[in-house]
Amino acid sequence: MAFGGLLYVQIMYMENMVRMRNEQFAEMVKRSLYDVSKSLEQDETRFFLQKNLESMGIYADLGATQSPELNLSVQDSTYSFSSKGSNRRYRIVSKGDAGVGADVSSRGIDQNYRRFQDALRGQYIYQKGLLNEVVLDLISQSSDRPITERADSATIRKYIAYELDNNGIGLPFSFSVTNRMGAAVYEAEGFDASATDAIYKQALFPSDVSNRVYYLNVYFPTKNKYIFSSVKFMIPSFAFSLILLIVFVVTIIIAFRQKKITEMRNDFINNMTHEFKTPISTISLASQMLNDESVRKSPTMMQHISTVINDETKRLRFQVEKVLQMSMFDRSQSTLRLQEADVNNIIEQVVHTYKIKVEKFGGKLSTDLAADNTIVNIDEMHFTNVVFNLLDNAVKYRREDVAPELTVATSNPDEGHIRIAIADNGIGIKREDLKRIFDRFYRVSTGNRHDVKGFGLGLAYVKKIITQLNGSITVDSEPGKGSEFIITLPLIN
């Protein structure tokens, strides 16, 4: 939970940083586009002012952007002035201003200066009326001009680049101008109208009537890269936290797996102790009976006791051999003595030996050895143990309400393999247990109960031997109806 909380905080922090960076970027772009729109409006104002001045016979250079410290001179009806530090010279020509062109040298500097002031005052009143006319023209005529004349693409590109640079945005961009319906008047190269998250919109000449308003759309193709570049320092921190979380989860999984293995080993030791204890107790009891003189005098009793000791000794030896099989699982490859052998013959020998045990429980063990090609390269001892383990499991997990019925069948599914099927009518195996029955120490639904003997090693041993013989083993089972183990081995060509 702590790791999850840490990751959540980091993710939220990154999201907030990205959101704030987006908002900051959007604010700078909107401010830049507003200034672009304002510059275009100023251009249009200068256009109409120039137009009105020319129509009245007054010529003026309106390109100046500053007017400190004017140097004035008067000649006839022309008033000239220049800005200090500039090479430009500005002039204003007025019509019908009689008396202004008097000889300056004959009147004196003071009289000429007063006349110049009067002329400028009159010119100011005149220009004020002229500006009113310009404003009326802007209101009535500006929106009638084509948008391509009011805002040509070269001018717009120049203004956008200038304003973005002033606001600290040096990203490549593309733009388009659209009408109020969204139809493009013109588009610059590289403009992608579908990338709505990287497009910013600004009205051009917003004072126009609503049905004649045009919009400037600016697209930034590298916007996302620019936004995420400001938070990329968080990525290593997030990656390290994620790695720590993965390591922690893996550690927990391994710890639980080790705990489960420990429990399985404990079960194995309990079962092994019980399996050894029973034959040892029986042998011990038989040995004590041999100390009784009456038993020694009875040949029949002596024969019975010797048989019991012999059987229990074999049983004990068999259990010891099964435990020793554990050493195989600690080596990558077991030592097998491979030789050519007839599978049908080996199965007949095992069935002949094991049939007595099946009949002891009132059951029946039958064979159907239909395979024609049966020569394989196997270790006879280990393969015999494999068949014996499968038959022994079939008897162990028999049903109590019916007699056990076991079938061992062979066939050739193709020219290169032999198929060995061992089927029973026992209790079956649940679906969730099928994928684990070949694991070491795993026993199906028995736990520490000792009504079914075993260490949980038999099927693991079977799987390992068949795999090392280049074969395969599968199981098909249904609870309450029985199981069928199918072994497939390659034939000798």
N, C-alpha and C positions, 0 to 999 in steps of 0.2 A: 504494500500500500504506500510505503514511503517513496519507493522508486517511482511508482505510478504517479504520486502527487508531484514529485520533482519534475517528471517529464511533462505533466500537465501544465505546471507553472511555466516551464520553458517554452512550451508550445504557445501558451496564451501570451507570454511576453513577446515572442516573435510575431504573433498575429497583431498585437497592439502596435509594435514597431512598424510593421508593414502598413497597417491602417493609417498611422500617423504620418508615415512617409508619403503615402498616397495622397492624404489630405493636404500636406504641405506642398507636394508637387502640383496638385490641382489648383491650389491657391495661387502659386507663382505663375502657372500657365494662364489662369483666368485674368490675373492682373496684367500680364503681358498682352493678352488678346484685347483687353479693354483699352490699353494704351495704343494698340494698333488701330482699333476702331476710332479712337480719338484723333490720332494722327491723320487718318483718312478724312475725317470731318474737317480738320483744319486745312487740309489740302483743298477740299471743295470750297471752303470759305474763301481762300486765297484766289481760287479760280473765278468765283463770281465777283469778288472785289476788283480783280484785274479787268474783268469783262466790263464792269460798270465804269471804271475809270477811263478805259479806252473809248467807250461809247460817248463820253462827255468831253473828249479831247484833253483829258488829263492823263498824263503818262507817269507811271511810278514803278520803280523797281521794288517789288514786295518780297524779295527773297531774304531780306535782312532778319536776323533773329535777335539782335541786340542793338541798342542805341544810346550808349553812354557818351558824354562829352562831345557834343556836335560842334564842328567848325563851320560857321555859316558864311555865305557870301551872296550878294544880291546883284543881279544884272538884268535890266529891263524888268519884265514880269516873271522872271525865273529866279527861284530861290534854291540855292544849292547848299548841301551840307554833306559832310563826311564823318564817319565814325572813327574815333581815335584808335589807332592800331589796326585799321582795316584798309585795304586797297580799294574798297568799293566807294562810289560816290553816288549820292541820292539827290534827286531834284524834283521839285514840284512846280508845275507850270499852271498859272491861273489866267483865265480870260477876263478882259475888261477891267482890269485893276489900274485905272488911270492914276497917274501921280506916283505910282510905285517906281517907275523907270526914271525918276529925276536924277540929275547929275549929283552923284554922291560927293564928289570932290568940292562942288561949289556951295553946298549947304552945310557942310560940317558933319562930324561924326555923330553928335548927339541927335540932331534932327533926323538923320538917316536911320539911326537906331530906333527912334520912336515910330517912324514910318514902317520900319520892318516889323515891329511889335504889332502895329495895327493890321498889317497885312497877314501876319500869322493868326491873329484873332479872327479875322474874317475867314481865313482859310479853314480854321478849326470849325467854325459854324457851318461852312460849306461842306466840309468832309463829314460832319455829323449827319447832315441830311443825306449825304451819299451813302453812309453806312446803313442808315434806315432803309434805303432802297435796296441795298445788298441783302439785308435780312429778309425783306419781302421776296426778293428773287430766290433766296435759299428755300423759303417756305413753299413757294408756288412752283418753282421750276426744277429744283434739284432732283426730286424723285422721278422726273420724266427722262432724265439722262440714262442711257444704257449703263448697266452695272459694270460692264467691261471698260467703259470710259471713266467711271467714277473710281473704280478700284481695279486696275490692271494687275495681272499676276506677278509681274516683275516688281512692282511697287509693294505689293502685299508680302512677297517673299523677303524683300529687303527690310520692311518694317518688322516682320515676325522675327527674323534672325537678330535684328538689333535689340528688340525688347526682350527676347529670351536670354540673350547674352547679358543684358543689364540685370536680369533677375537670377543669374547664375545657372542657367540651364543651357548646356552645350550639346544637347542630344540632336541627332538627325531627325528631320521632320518632313512631312508632306502635308498638303492642304487642298481643300476644295471650297468652292462657293456654291451654295444651294439657295433655292428660293424657299418660300414658306411651306411649300408642299414637299420639300425634300429632294426635288429634282436638281441635279447638278448643272450649274451654268458652265463651269469648267473645273477640271481636276488636274492637279499636278501629278507628275509621274511617281508611282509608288504608293499612291493613296489607297488604303484598304477600308472600304466602307463597312465591312462586316466586323471589324475589330472595334466594337463599340466601347470596350473598356479602356482603349488607348486613344480615343477621339475626344477632343474638347471643342465646345461650340460657343460662338460669340456673335451677337447681332451686329451687322454692319449698318451704319446710319440708323440707329434705333429711333430717331425722331421722325422718320418717314411714316406714312400711313401704314397700317398693319398689313394690308394686302400687298404692299410693295417692299416689305422688309426682306433683306437677304441675310444669309448667315455664313460666317466663316468657320470651317471645320478643320482643325489641325490634328494630324495623326502622328503619333510617336511610335515607330516600329520597335524600338529598343526600350520602351518604358519599363516593362516587367524586369528586364535585366538590370536597369538602373535602380529600380526600387529594391530589388533583392540584394543588390551589391552592398547596400547599406546595412544589411543584417546578416551577411554571410559569416561574420565572425562568430555567430551563435551556432552555426552548423557543427563545428567540432565539439562544442560542449554538448549539444544534443546527441551527437554520435557516441561520445564517450558514455553518456548516461544510458543510452540504449544498449551499449555493449555490456555495461555493468548489470543492467537488468537481465539481459540474456544469460550472462554468466551466473547470476543469482538463481534464475529459474532452472538452469541446467543443474546447478548444484543441488537444489531442492529435489529435482527429479532423481538424480543419482542417489541422494540420501534415502529417499523413499524406496528406490529399487534395492539398495543395499539392505534396508530394513526388511524388505520382503524376502530377499535371499537368506538373510539370517533366520527369519522365521521358518523358511522352508528347510534349512539345514537342521534347525532344532527338531522339526517334525521328522526329518530323516533319522536323526540320532535316536529319537524316541521309538520310531518304528524298528530301526535296526536292533536296538536293545531288546525289544520284545521278540523280534524274529530269532535272535540268538538265545534268548532266555528259555524259550520253549523247548528246543531240542536238547539244550544243556540240562534242563530240569528232568527231561525224560530219560536221558542217559544216566544222570545221577541217580534217579529212582531205580532204574534197572540194575545199576551197580550195587545199590543197597540190597536189592532183592537177592542178588547172587550171594550175599553173606548169610542168607537164611539156609540152613542145612536141608530143610524140607524141600526147598526149591531146587537145590543142587541134586537131590535124589530123584527128582522127576525129570526124565529126559524131555517130555513134552514141554514142560515149563522152561527148561533150559533152551530148547529150540526157539520158543516164543521170545524169550528175553534176548537171545542173540540176534534174532531177526529185528527186534525193536531197536537194539543198539546199532545195528548195521544201517537200518533205514534212517534213523535220526542222525547218524554220522554223515550219511550221504546228504541229508537235508542241510546239515550244518555246513558241510563243504560247499554245497551249492550256494548257500547264502554268502559265504565268504568270497566265493568267486564273483558274485554279483557286486559285492562291495569293492573288490579289486578292479572291477571294470571302471570305477570312477577315475582311475589313473589315466585311462584313455582320453578323458575329456580335458585333461590338462596339457595334452600334447596336440599339436596341430595335425599330426598324422599318426595313425596307429600302425604297428608292424603287422602286416598281413602276409600270410604264406599262400600266395595265389597258385592255383593249379586248375587244370581242366576237370570238370565234374558234371555229372548228370543230375540236373535239378530234380527230376522225377524220382530217381533212386534215393536221394537224400530225403525227400519229403516222405516217401514210403517208409523209410527207417524211423523217422521221427513219429509218424502217425502210428506205426506198429507199437512203439514204446509208450506213447501217450494215450493210446486208446483205452488202456486199463483204467487210468485215472478218470477219464470221461465216463466210462461205464459205471464207475464207483458211485457217481451221482445220478445214475439212471439215464444217462444221456447217450448220444450216438455221435461218432466221428466218422465221416465218410470222405471219400476222395473222388475227384473227377480229373484225372491226369490226361487231358486231351491234347497237350502240346506234342507236336512231332519233332521239332528242333529244340533240344533241351540242354545242349552242351554250353556251359558258361565257364568263365574264368573267375573262380571265387576261392575264398578261404573256407574249407568245409566246416571247420570247427565253429567259426563265427557265424556262418550262414545257418548251421544247425541251431545255434543258440537263438538266432533271429526267429526262426520258425517256432522253436520251443517257447520263446517269450510271448509270441502272438497267441499261440494256443493256450498258454497258461493264463493270459489276460482274459481270454474268452471264457474260461472256466471260473476264474475269480469273480468276474462281473456278470455271472449268470442270473437269471430271474429265479425267484423262489417258487413261483407258481407253476412253472413248466420245466420239463427236463431239458438240459442243454443239448442243442443240435449244432454241430460244427461241420463245416465243409471246407476242404482244401481243394482248389481247382487250378489247373495250369492250362495256358493256351498261348498261341502265337498271334498277337495282334498285327504283326507285320513280319517281314523276312529277317529283320535284324534284332528282334527282341522276344523275350518270353515274359508272360504275364502270370503272376501268382496271386490268387485271391483267397483270403482266409475269412470266412463269414461265420457269424454266430447269430443266435436269437436272444442275446442277453439284454441287459437294461439299456444299452445304447449310451450315446454321449450327447450332451447338450451342445447346441450350436456355439455358445460362447466359450466352451471348453475345447472345441475341435482345434482351434489355432494354437493351443498351448500344450496339447497332450505330449508333444515331442520335446518339451523343455525338461531340463534336469530337475529332479526332486518334485516335479509337479504331479499331483494325484487328483483325480477327478472326484470332487465332492465327498471326500472321506475324512480329511483333516487328521486328527489323532485317533480316530476309530480303528480298532484292530480286527473288525470282522472281515475286512479285506486286507490281506497281507501285502507288503511291498514297500520299496524304498523310493519309488518315483524315478527309477533309473532305467527300467526295462525298455520303454518306448524311445527314450533318448538314445540308448545303446543301439536299438534297431535302426533308428534314423541315421546315426553316424556310420554304422557298418554299411548300410545300403548306399549311402552317399559316396563312401570311399570305394565301393565296387562299381562306381559310375552308373548307379541305378537311381530310381526314385520310388517314393512310397507316398500314397495318399490314403485317405480314409473317408468313407461315406457312412454316416450313422444317423439313426432316428431314435429318439428316446422311446423306450418301451418296446421297440421292434428289433433291435440288434444293430450290429456294426459289420462293416466289411473293409478289411485292409487289403490294399492292392499294391503289389510290388512289381516293378518293371526293371528287368536286367538286360543288358546287351548280350547277344549271342556271340560265339566265336565263329568267324566266317569260315 
